[in-house]
């Protein structure tokens, strides 16, 4: 329901994702409801010497049959491949054709996507091959010779975080506003919220929004290991992601993409689209506390949740389900629990909340979009996915996290949280569509 009559209503008409549990909308949803895990050994590179040797890989995915002309996207890296695959699914799901939207100028894109995989082996080869032991320094001439022989110019371009956006614009003829943000793990939630703002203001009719990312490469895994943020349960990877459990020891890296097609209500109704849900609220805040930690009282998440509820004209009494950030780190889970208690008060313990990161791992920039899709499917089907591996509850985390088994229930309104390193906090309010 529109509680702000002066602004345009924003609805969701298409969904698509590429995840460690698969890359077809309904199959992945069934896997989530069944509590399946997509976590397994790292196979993209030799991780035998790493503290963490497992992740949530996307498996057996071929993006080429999903696009108009694969040659247009020659040389893309996995982050862009994931984005193209998810967007093609969402576009088809929305019932849009390949002729675009109003010549393309009323079609925009807003992604929260991360960088591509670095050409790690070539970088190492250039540095090692150019090392002058006698001078104890890198020989710049030799470095350039090795680099020129091994590195590919297209690969250097494609690793940039804006390239999924560029390829989506090319694929769908989007000539309206196009932006990408990389606010870490909050990025695609932010992208959806800001895409909705453009639609509300009448700047566009349709927005492709969401995110894509992979950090499953030597530098990505090394970085998170150095931060001691990753689980090291190498002997039991499928149970390593255990949000809110007393014995959690870090998150599990995942990868993939989630894309939503958003439209103004008028545009969707004019073309007879099936409306899946409505985006009614968005809140965003910064912690201004530390680079990698939230304030222990969760002040940033509290502000984002309250802002989203106010934007939607809703109260905590209206929320049926919370899609929590739920990373499986000690700091995030305890602080997020405290933030929910602060916002929801006495109702906090009675609102079901769950983390699909327990099954997929953490998709970093793509996490928020995938979790927004989870909310929409929960509204559609009247069931919410579980938080698996929650067998040893933490006394500090004492909310209803839907442990281990999906729960059938009526869901009309969801609150979806995502937080990122650097202090970003973003929240969406997603509702069942009401014609009134």
GIJOUR-V261605 format. One line per field, one symbol per residue. ss: DSSP state (H for helix, E for strand, C for the rest). burial: + if it has 9 or more other ideal C-beta (glycine too) atoms within 8 Angstrom, else -. A space follows every 50 residues. Layout:
ss->???
burial->???
This chain:
ss->CCCCCCCCCEEEEEEEEEECCECCHHHHHHHHHCCCCCCEECCCCCCCCC CCCEEECCCCCCCHHHCCCHHHHCCCCHHHHHHHHHHHHHHHHCCCCCCC CHHHCCEEEEECCCCCCCCHHHHHHHHHHCEECCCCEECHHHHHHHHHHH CCHHHHHHCCCCHHHHHHHHHHCCCCCEEECCCHHHHHHHHHHHHHHHHH CCCCCEEEEEEEEECCCHHHHHHHHHCCCECCCCCCHHHCCCCCECCCCC ECEEEEEEEEEEEEHHHHHHCCCCCCEEEEEEEEEECCCCCCCCCCCCHH HHHHHHHHHHHHCCCHHHCCEEECCCCCCHHHHHHHHHHHHHHHHHHHHH CEEECCHHHHCECHHHHHHHHHHHHHHHHHHCEECCECCCCCECCCCCCC CCECCCEECCCCEEEEEEEECCCEEEEEEEECCCCC
burial->-------++++++++++++++++-+--++-+++-+-++++-+----+--+ -+++++++--+-+---+----++--+++++++++++++++++++++---+ +--+-+++++++++++++++-++-+++-++++-----++--++-+++--+ +---++-++-+-+++-++++++++-+++++++++++++++++++++++++ ---++++++++++++++--++++++---+++-+---+-+++++++--+-+ +++++++++++++++-+++---+-+++++++++++-+-+----++-++++ ++++++++++++-+-+--+++++++++++--+++++++++++++--++-- +++++++++++++++++++++++++++++--+++++++++--++--+-+- ++++-++-+-+-++++++++--+++++++++++---
